[in-house]
Amino acid sequence: MKKPITLIIAEAGINHNGNINTAKKLINVAVDAGADFVKFQSFSAETLMTANAEKAEYQRNLTNNSESQFEMIEKLELKREAHEELIQYCNKKDIKFLSTAFDHVSIDMLSELDILIYKVPSGEITNLPYLRHIGGMGKPVIISTGMATLKEVEDALNIIVKSGTPKGEITVLHCNTEYPTPMQDVNLKAMLTIRDELGVKVGYSDHTLGIEIPIAAVALGATIIEKHFTLDRNLPGPDHRASLDPDELKAMVKAIRNIEKAMGDGIKQPSLSEIKNMPIARKSIVAKKFIKKGELFTEENLAVKRPGIGISPMEWDSLLGRVSDSDYDIDDFIV
């Protein structure tokens, strides 16, 4: 059975730094890399967090500490007009636009903009009203599961299904929300646990440095890969350092497409490209020394040598003790 093509989401997120032209440059990078989707984030700082909400440790390390999380996030908002402009630009560039809604107003805005898929970010997986809202929108849903237990994932999944989204329209992404994620905390096998225990399509949202973990996830069966990218990791902002640069994003997409080809159909048989090598690399039964007609074939007068165009060495036992019906010189193929 042919493996389905992996959907690759190039996560621009908030790496536009609030600049619409930077956002368009990010779209160009995603197109050049060959991603299927480019994804942004839709939110209002006012509805997303309290004025005194603390930054995550990685945010404190990478941004101005005199600035609150509210102030940091407020500068990164994309207004409705910006969404419309970016959607139009994506259509022009022939790439699909996605955005993660972090609040009810943003969910409704994306609905009005006819978004293709809804994405539940890790932080909302325990937000019951939000999950009900998403589940009732009548669109496919992707759920990120960073920080969550399997029970929390199951609860969120059930809420979305009960709210109207068929289970077959939901893909659950294994995820770790530390930026960057330490390799020892990736726990990629948890993706398979989610698949097997909950009976859903799975994928992987990656926050590690580099590209090897998303590639491994595809080999394990991920149907969606989501990965942050940036124009330049040295730009100011909380997510740039843990994002791929343009060349790395392109390399990741290329590697994933190669892995898809390499997975094959699972049937063990000679490939079209190697059939020509069979007579060269395999061997045949030949005369080890001169054999007279009427002489018995024995281990002393037979040998196994390349090429493999005569009797297979797998017939060795059945050939021993037989009477030769012709003369054979050294290295002649036994027939």
C-alpha positions, -999 to +999 in steps of 0.1 A: +000+000+000+014+034-010+022+057+019+002+090+017+020+122+011+030+140+043+015+175+047+043+199+055+033+230+074+059+258+074+052+276+106+059+313+102+040+319+134+050+352+149+084+354+131+070+382+109+077+405+140+045+424+132+056+434+097+034+425+067+063+427+043+083+403+064+053+380+065+052+380+027+089+372+026+083+342+049+056+331+024+081+333-004+105+311+016+078+285+023+069+284-014+106+281-025+111+252+000+081+233-014+059+233+018+022+226+014+010+252+039+024+283+055+009+290+089+006+322+110-010+329+144-042+348+150-048+364+184-056+395+203-033+401+233-062+415+252-082+383+250-052+359+250-037+368+284-039+390+315-018+421+316+005+406+342+010+372+325+047+361+328+069+351+299+081+316+294+118+311+303+129+309+266+110+341+260+127+359+289+161+347+275+154+360+240+134+392+245+136+425+264+130+416+300+115+451+307+087+442+283+058+421+296+045+391+277+014+412+270+035+440+254+056+415+235+025+397+221+006+429+213+033+440+189+029+406+170-008+407+163-020+404+127-052+424+122-080+411+099-068+433+070-033+417+073-049+382+072-068+391+041-037+405+024-017+374+033-044+350+021-045+369-012-007+367-014-007+330-007-033+324-034-010+343-058+020+322-048+000+290-050+005+279-014-022+272+012-027+297+041-033+285+076-034+303+110-038+291+145-066+309+164-059+315+201-093+329+210-130+329+201-129+361+181-100+347+160-118+314+154-148+333+140-126+356+119-108+326+103-142+311+096-153+342+078-120+341+058-129+304+049-098+288+065-092+253+053-082+236+086-084+247+123-053+242+144-056+238+182-023+250+198-009+231+227-019+257+253-056+254+244-058+216+248-074+221+282-097+250+272-132+234+270-151+263+255-124+268+229-124+231+220-162+231+216-160+262+194-134+246+171-152+213+170-184+230+158-168+248+129-173+219+104-137+219+092-108+194+096-089+199+129-052+196+138-044+193+176-010+200+190-004+181+223+026+198+240+026+195+278-004+171+276-009+137+291-025+110+270-057+114+290-058+151+283-054+144+246-082+119+247-105+143+265-098+171+240-103+147+211-137+136+226-149+171+231-141+181+195-158+149+182-189+155+203-190+191+191-194+180+155-160+171+139-157+135+128-128+117+142-115+109+108-111+146+102-088+151+131-050+147+132-032+148+165+004+161+165+028+149+191+047+180+204+070+194+230+066+231+238+102+238+250+120+261+225+143+245+215+133+210+226+162+189+241+167+157+222+161+136+253+127+152+258+114+146+222+099+111+230+090+105+194+075+071+203+047+089+220+033+098+186+028+061+180+011+057+214-013+084+205-021+067+172-025+032+186-043+041+218-067+068+204-071+055+169-064+088+151-041+101+124-010+115+139+018+139+130+046+158+147+050+195+155+088+200+160+107+225+181+141+208+181+171+224+165+178+209+130+158+187+107+165+151+117+136+146+141+108+156+116+124+133+091+124+104+117+087+112+124+078+108+088+096+074+087+075+064+118+042+073+101+036+110+107+010+123+082+017+160+091+049+178+099+049+213+113+081+232+117+090+268+126+111+288+102+125+323+100+142+346+076+171+349+100+177+333+134+194+364+147+163+386+143+147+398+176+118+378+189+110+347+210+108+321+183+136+329+158+164+310+175+145+277+175+134+281+138+149+268+106+165+292+082+154+292+046+181+267+034+173+244+063+136+245+056+142+236+020+165+207+031+139+194+054+112+193+028+135+176+003+145+150+029+109+143+038+100+138+002+129+114-002+118+095+028+083+091+014+098+076-018+121+053+002+093+039+024+078+021-006+049-003-006+063-028+019+064-057-005+099-074-004+108-081-040+136-070-064+132-034-074+132-023-110+165-006-106+183-037-092+170-064-114+198-058-138+223-065-110+210-100-102+230-120-129+261-100-120+260-103-082+245-138-078+262-170-086+257-203-106+269-238-103+299-244-125+325-271-132+354-269-107+375-291-130+370-311-161+340-334-158+335-363-182+301-374-195+287-401-172+307-389-142+289-381-110+286-345-098+303-342-064+316-314-041+350-321-055+341-313-091+315-285-087+319-249-076+298-218-071+309-187-090+296-155-106+277-147-128+242-159-119+230-170-153+231-208-148+217-232-122+212-215-088+234-227-060+201-233-041+199-265-063+233-277-050+219-306-029+197-319-058+226-318-082+251-338-061+251-375-071+235-369-105+252-383-136+266-357-160+250-360-194+279-342-212+315-331-208+323-299-189+354-278-190+365-257-160+340-228-153+314-242-177+279-237-164+262-269-154+229-273-173 
